[in-house]
Amino acid sequence: QVQLVESGGGLVQAGRSLRLSCVASGIIFSRHTMAWYRRVPGNERELVASITNIESTGYGDAVKGRFTISRDNAKATVYLQMDNLKPEDTAVYYCYAADFGTWPIKDYWGQGTQVTVSS
């Protein structure tokens, strides 16, 4: 059974930092592209950052220069370091895993962790 378990969310003041973690089980972690998405109620899910199995990274425009995604294959964990947080970063953050080497593509979602940034 595949599980993606996020942690590290919480309430923080604007300008501060948080680090999210997502531990994966039930998958060959090193094969998977990992990503973080976020959703604000009433809006669509938004891509925050991604990291491929060869550690190529990408970021949404809203977080470039403030957030950093990284992975530790030995720990089957992906991280999202969030610096200089803004109130508009408030959302539920979801971990995502996808194996683009299979067809159909196999992908998975975590349950989400709430991040709230106060002004």
Buried (B, 14 or more C-beta within 10 A) or exposed (E): EEEBBBBBBEEBEBEEEBEBBBBBEEBEBEBBBBBBBBBEEEEEBBBBBBBBBEEEEBBBEBBEEBBBBBBEBEEBBBBBBBBEBBEEBBBBBBBBBBBEEEEEEBBBBBEBBEBBBEE
